Amino acid sequence: MGENNVSYVFLLGFPNLHNFNSLLFSFILIIYCITMCGNVIIIILFSISKNLYSPMYFFITQVSLLDILMTTDILPNLLYILLHDGGTMSLTACISQFYVFATSESSECLMLTVMSFDRYVAICNPLRYNSIITNTFCVNSVIVSWLLSFLMTLMNAVATSKFYFCGPNVIDHFFCDFTPILELSCSDISIFLRQSILICIIVIICPFTMIIVSYVCIITTTLNIQSISGRQKAFSTCSSHLTVVCLFFGTLFSVYMVPTKGQLLAASKALSLLYTVVTPLLNPFIYSLRNKDFKEAFEKLKHKLIN
């Protein structure tokens, strides 16, 4: 269809909060630093503490890696946008930002699914846990999760890069998300949308359904445990994971089920902030503050650093 009229995009950020940009900048910067430190500490603790050498903690470190990747993809540019009342990116950089974001989010969906299976086996079939959840299974699960997400989102990124973009080149958002990018295109995107729906079914809907099924089995098994202490112990082993699942999928579904036109665009931005900024911040605290092994490993690390 000819050469693109759009070679760069301008991200508006939060034009309605112009007077609060400095305050929001400081707030986001603090959150970014805490998020990075929290997730890096979890990875370090797993690397140096023998008490954390188990499948569950291995998967938690993978979620931390994904949170670091997604946060680094979004927040530095968001800080720039807040500091300069908007920001310019090349179209290629914009598509790349969405690709990295989509890859990390898809991988986290799959990783949370693997973690739910881990909890299912631990509670519903404990005698076979060590024979099912082996080191090979853990490594292969992580490789498949990363690779499948990489390939699925790469298909979308390549297809998007071939669109004809006629403008306007202004995106009323704080990062290059799926819908804002498509709104810049004048190409026929009907086939692309069907492809995207299929990808969403593979990397989001199916994993979420498997998590629900896993937890139905876990809850059913737990309720059949006779002792109250036994029930509490069973629930405590998966409470952190269930909290993260509710937070992650709840905000994810809310963002992409809420219309982004008119007044509801502000609500969509607020929800996007929730899962790109707040969720990666909370994950380390949910896993570590409610976990005795992480607390002990952290105390040992702190003791070594002090002495």
C-alpha positions in Angstrom: 0.0 0.0 0.0 3.0 2.3 -0.1 5.3 3.8 2.4 4.1 4.3 6.0 3.0 7.9 6.9 3.9 7.1 10.5 7.6 6.6 11.4 7.3 7.6 15.1 4.5 7.8 17.7 3.9 10.2 20.5 2.6 8.8 23.8 0.5 11.2 25.7 0.8 9.5 29.1 -1.6 11.2 31.5 -2.5 14.6 30.0 -5.4 15.1 32.5 -3.0 14.8 35.4 -0.5 17.4 34.1 -0.3 19.2 37.5 0.5 16.0 39.3 3.2 14.7 36.9 6.1 15.4 39.3 4.3 13.6 42.2 3.4 10.7 40.0 7.0 10.6 38.6 8.4 10.3 42.2 5.8 7.7 43.1 6.5 5.5 40.0 10.3 5.9 40.5 10.1 4.6 44.1 7.9 1.7 43.0 10.3 0.8 40.2 13.2 0.7 42.6 11.4 -1.4 45.2 10.1 -3.7 42.5 13.5 -4.3 41.1 15.1 -4.8 44.5 12.3 -7.1 45.7 12.5 -9.4 42.7 16.3 -9.4 42.6 16.4 -10.3 46.3 14.1 -13.3 45.6 16.4 -14.5 42.8 19.5 -14.0 45.0 18.0 -15.9 47.9 17.1 -18.8 45.7 20.6 -18.9 44.3 22.4 -19.0 47.7 20.0 -20.7 50.0 19.8 -24.5 50.0 16.5 -24.4 51.9 14.9 -22.9 48.8 16.1 -25.5 46.3 12.6 -26.9 45.5 10.3 -26.7 42.4 8.0 -24.2 44.0 10.8 -21.7 44.7 12.3 -22.3 41.3 9.1 -21.3 39.6 8.8 -18.2 41.9 12.2 -17.0 40.7 11.0 -17.3 37.1 8.0 -15.1 37.9 10.4 -12.6 39.4 12.5 -12.7 36.2 9.4 -12.0 34.1 8.3 -9.2 36.4 11.8 -7.6 36.1 11.6 -7.9 32.3 8.1 -6.4 32.0 8.8 -3.6 34.5 12.0 -2.6 32.8 10.2 -2.6 29.4 7.4 -0.2 30.6 8.5 1.9 33.6 11.7 3.7 32.4 9.8 5.1 29.4 6.8 5.9 31.6 9.1 8.0 33.8 10.4 9.8 30.8 6.9 10.5 29.6 5.9 11.9 33.0 9.0 14.1 33.1 8.5 15.6 29.7 4.6 15.6 29.5 4.7 12.9 26.8 7.3 11.0 24.9 8.2 10.1 21.3 9.2 6.6 20.1 10.0 5.2 16.7 7.3 3.0 15.4 9.7 0.1 15.5 10.5 0.8 19.1 6.8 1.0 19.9 6.1 -2.4 18.4 9.2 -3.8 20.1 7.9 -2.5 23.5 4.6 -4.3 23.0 6.4 -7.5 21.9 8.5 -7.6 25.1 5.5 -6.8 27.2 3.3 -9.4 25.6 6.0 -12.0 25.8 6.5 -11.5 29.5 2.8 -11.4 30.3 2.1 -14.6 28.2 5.1 -16.4 29.9 3.7 -15.4 33.3 0.3 -16.8 32.4 2.0 -20.1 31.5 4.3 -20.1 34.6 1.4 -19.5 37.0 -0.3 -22.5 35.3 2.7 -24.7 35.9 2.8 -23.5 39.5 -0.8 -24.5 39.9 -0.1 -28.0 38.6 2.8 -28.2 41.1 0.4 -27.3 43.9 -2.2 -29.8 42.6 0.3 -32.7 42.6 1.7 -31.7 46.0 -1.8 -31.7 47.6 -3.8 -34.2 45.5 -1.1 -36.7 44.8 1.7 -36.2 47.4 3.1 -39.7 47.2 4.0 -39.3 43.5 5.2 -35.6 43.8 8.9 -36.4 43.6 8.5 -38.7 40.6 6.3 -36.2 38.7 7.7 -32.8 39.6 11.4 -33.6 38.8 14.2 -31.3 38.0 13.8 -32.2 34.3 10.1 -31.4 34.4 10.8 -28.0 36.0 13.4 -27.0 33.5 11.4 -28.2 30.5 8.3 -26.4 31.8 10.2 -23.1 32.0 11.8 -23.6 28.6 8.4 -24.4 27.0 6.7 -21.4 28.7 9.3 -19.0 27.5 9.6 -20.5 24.0 5.8 -20.7 23.4 5.3 -17.2 24.5 8.2 -15.9 22.4 6.9 -17.6 19.3 3.3 -16.7 19.8 4.0 -13.0 20.3 6.6 -13.0 17.6 3.9 -13.9 15.1 1.9 -10.9 16.2 4.9 -8.6 16.1 5.9 -9.6 12.6 2.4 -9.3 11.3 2.0 -5.8 13.0 5.3 -4.6 11.4 3.9 -5.3 8.0 0.8 -3.1 8.5 0.4 0.2 6.7 0.3 3.0 9.3 -1.4 6.2 8.1 -1.8 8.0 11.4 -2.5 10.0 13.3 0.7 9.1 15.2 -0.6 10.1 18.7 -1.3 7.3 21.3 -3.4 8.3 24.3 -1.6 5.8 26.6 1.6 5.5 28.6 2.9 2.5 26.7 2.4 0.8 23.3 -0.4 -1.6 24.0 -2.2 -3.8 21.5 -5.3 -1.7 20.8 -3.5 1.7 20.5 -1.1 0.3 18.0 -3.9 -1.1 15.8 -5.7 2.2 15.9 -2.8 3.7 13.9 -3.2 1.3 11.1 -5.2 1.6 7.9 -4.6 -2.0 6.8 -7.3 -4.7 6.9 -6.6 -6.3 10.3 -9.5 -8.8 10.4 -7.2 -11.8 9.8 -4.8 -10.5 12.3 -7.5 -10.1 15.0 -8.6 -13.7 14.5 -4.9 -14.8 14.8 -4.7 -12.7 18.0 -7.8 -14.3 19.5 -6.3 -17.8 18.8 -3.1 -16.8 20.5 -5.0 -15.4 23.5 -6.9 -18.7 23.8 -3.6 -20.6 23.8 -1.6 -18.4 26.2 -4.3 -16.9 28.4 -7.7 -18.6 28.3 -6.5 -22.2 28.3 -3.9 -21.6 31.1 -6.5 -19.8 33.2 -9.0 -22.7 32.7 -6.4 -25.2 33.8 -5.6 -23.1 36.9 -9.3 -23.1 37.8 -9.6 -26.9 37.3 -6.4 -27.4 39.4 -7.8 -25.3 42.3 -11.2 -27.0 42.2 -9.4 -30.3 42.7 -7.1 -28.8 45.4 -10.1 -27.4 47.3 -12.1 -30.6 47.0 -9.1 -32.7 48.3 -8.4 -30.2 51.1 -12.0 -30.2 52.3 -11.8 -34.0 52.6 -8.9 -33.8 55.1 -10.2 -34.6 58.5 -8.0 -32.5 60.8 -8.3 -28.7 60.8 -4.5 -28.3 61.1 -4.1 -30.5 58.0 -6.6 -28.3 56.0 -4.8 -25.2 57.2 -1.4 -26.6 56.1 -2.7 -27.6 52.7 -4.3 -24.2 52.1 -1.2 -22.3 53.3 1.0 -24.0 50.7 -1.0 -22.5 47.8 -2.4 -19.3 49.3 0.4 -17.1 48.0 0.1 -18.5 44.5 -3.7 -18.2 44.5 -3.4 -14.5 45.6 -1.0 -13.8 42.7 -3.3 -15.6 40.3 -6.3 -13.5 41.4 -4.3 -10.3 41.2 -2.7 -11.0 37.8 -5.6 -12.5 35.9 -8.1 -10.2 37.6 -6.4 -7.0 36.4 -5.5 -8.5 33.0 -9.1 -9.5 32.2 -10.3 -6.1 33.5 -8.1 -4.1 31.2 -9.0 -6.0 28.0 -12.7 -6.4 28.8 -13.2 -2.6 29.6 -13.9 -0.4 26.5 -11.2 2.1 25.9 -13.3 4.8 24.2 -14.4 8.1 25.7 -14.5 8.4 29.5 -13.6 4.8 30.1 -10.1 5.3 28.6 -9.0 6.8 32.0 -10.3 3.7 33.7 -8.4 1.5 31.3 -5.2 3.4 32.0 -5.7 3.1 35.7 -6.1 -0.7 35.4 -3.1 -0.9 33.1 -1.1 0.9 35.8 -2.3 -1.8 38.2 -0.9 -4.7 36.4 2.2 -3.1 34.9 3.3 -1.2 38.1 1.5 -2.5 41.2 1.3 -6.3 40.5 5.1 -6.7 39.9 5.6 -4.7 43.1 3.3 -6.8 45.2 4.5 -10.3 43.9 7.8 -10.4 45.9 6.0 -9.3 49.1 3.2 -11.8 48.7 5.6 -14.7 48.2 8.2 -13.7 50.8 6.2 -12.1 53.6 3.9 -15.1 53.8 6.7 -17.7 53.5 8.8 -19.0 56.4 11.6 -20.3 54.2 12.1 -17.0 52.5 12.1 -15.1 55.8 14.8 -17.5 57.2 16.9 -17.2 54.1 16.6 -13.4 54.2 17.6 -13.3 57.8 20.7 -15.4 57.1 21.7 -13.2 54.2 21.2 -10.1 56.3 23.3 -11.6 59.1 26.1 -12.5 56.7 26.1 -8.9 55.2 26.2 -7.3 58.7 29.0 -9.5 60.0 
